[in-house]
Amino acid sequence: MSALLYRSLASVCARIRSGELRSEDVVRAQLERISNLNPSLHAYVQVLADSAMDRAAALDRARQNGEPLGPLHGVPIALKDLINVRGLPTASGTRVMADFIAAESATVADRLMAAGAVIVGKTQLTEGAYGVHHPDIQAPLNPWSSKHWTGVSSSGSGVAVAAGLCFGALGSDTGGSIRFPSASCGTVGVKPTYGRVSRHGVFPLAESLDHIGPMTRSVADAARLLQVMAGHDPRDPTSLHAPVPDWTSELDTPVRGLTVGIDWQYVSRGVEPVVVGGIERSAKLLAELGVEISEVSLPERHRELVDQWGITCAVECARAHRDYYPSRADEYGPVLAELIELGLDAPSGAYERLERERLAFRRELDALLTQVDVLLCPNMPYLAPLADRVLELSADPKRAGGLTFTAPFDYSGHPTLSLPIGLSPERLPLSIQLVGPRLGEGLLFRVGSALEAAVGFSEHPLL
């Protein structure tokens, strides 16, 4: 069964739907693997063994009774623990919310359940989905190398997917928190267009920057998960009224004739050579597939957004925590507390100026993406660094750190796809990022699927 747990979500779902496999057997095997590995990897904060087995049994009965089966029927999925599930705690990586019990489920949780998913647990995250884990919490460990970073804040989701502890997981991204763990743990991650996926029932870090998206081991599985999650939700005022295309049916559409833009100065300035090499190799493979590679220039305005991202995040984070901070400040870790203090002290003019910069950058990026179909760049300027080094970098909310390739697209709301493309000589994951036009997830899936097939990366951590 261990080999089965690294198969694609789509293939396992098909075998359950056909009756070749029972959901109960798959879920039982999944829970056994979690029981064996989670004590050392710390990916899950809650494992829902009893409810998962009950759910699997009910889904098997539904198949036997000839009831309609959803696109995720019987497959184990994990949720980042800032996503509400009715009747369960949602701590959001904090101590102040450890006793919070959700009265209703988040829209994304309801949609996964309606599609037949089995929620096997909730994954660990950094405190309040910011830069580091609360001092009292054991951070998840990277299954490729326990000494190296897992990415923030969807660290548990990245580890769970990479280690075969679920077939897919949901994460959130405010400054890179789907892309960092995807790059560090060697998984596929999608930050959808802002508003494409409802945030109702999800505790915010910064509401105007937060995106909810899938993390999987293949592009096809990411497309399938997003297909279920996306769509208008009247309970989320930022939710878009936009149709949800059938992305899974477009994955094999040829990419010949598409144009991929690369700002070579952007992707190489201050970037480790091995990361630049991954961009060069990806561009070469895409060119061999008939994609035109075009040199472009990213709007210069992105630099200020990267440098000042902490202001926007801090102001909105302070709003999100107003029920807990400062009244319970002593229960906060120092890093999140400092971010909130920055937000409380920030001049209103600074925040408003960044909002104007955001709109201007969005318009400029929209214009650039009429000249090319997608952009190619790294997720991070380095491979997964040593965890201790990242802790030092994350301790100052006024430092941009490694947000160069992530924060601009949280501000603009454009969709991105992170894709593993192999391993470094040290057996750390290498990855690239594709950026598409708003509501252009289909283009990202097409290009990402073609590149995935050309790369042929299929290794998993040796656990």
Secondary structure as GFF3:
##gff-version 3
##sequence-region A 1 463
A	DSSP	three_ten_helix	4	6	.	.	.	ID=ss1
A	DSSP	alpha_helix	9	18	.	.	.	ID=ss2
A	DSSP	alpha_helix	23	41	.	.	.	ID=ss3
A	DSSP	beta_strand	44	47	.	.	.	ID=ss4
A	DSSP	alpha_helix	49	64	.	.	.	ID=ss5
A	DSSP	beta_strand	76	80	.	.	.	ID=ss6
A	DSSP	alpha_helix	107	114	.	.	.	ID=ss7
A	DSSP	beta_strand	118	123	.	.	.	ID=ss8
A	DSSP	three_ten_helix	127	129	.	.	.	ID=ss9
A	DSSP	alpha_helix	155	162	.	.	.	ID=ss10
A	DSSP	beta_strand	169	173	.	.	.	ID=ss11
A	DSSP	alpha_helix	179	185	.	.	.	ID=ss12
A	DSSP	beta_strand	188	191	.	.	.	ID=ss13
A	DSSP	beta_strand	211	216	.	.	.	ID=ss14
A	DSSP	alpha_helix	219	229	.	.	.	ID=ss15
A	DSSP	three_ten_helix	247	250	.	.	.	ID=ss16
A	DSSP	beta_strand	259	262	.	.	.	ID=ss17
A	DSSP	alpha_helix	264	268	.	.	.	ID=ss18
A	DSSP	alpha_helix	273	288	.	.	.	ID=ss19
A	DSSP	beta_strand	292	295	.	.	.	ID=ss20
A	DSSP	alpha_helix	302	320	.	.	.	ID=ss21
A	DSSP	three_ten_helix	329	331	.	.	.	ID=ss22
A	DSSP	alpha_helix	334	345	.	.	.	ID=ss23
A	DSSP	alpha_helix	348	368	.	.	.	ID=ss24
A	DSSP	beta_strand	374	377	.	.	.	ID=ss25
A	DSSP	alpha_helix	387	394	.	.	.	ID=ss26
A	DSSP	three_ten_helix	403	405	.	.	.	ID=ss27
A	DSSP	alpha_helix	407	412	.	.	.	ID=ss28
A	DSSP	beta_strand	416	423	.	.	.	ID=ss29
A	DSSP	beta_strand	429	435	.	.	.	ID=ss30
A	DSSP	alpha_helix	441	455	.	.	.	ID=ss31
###
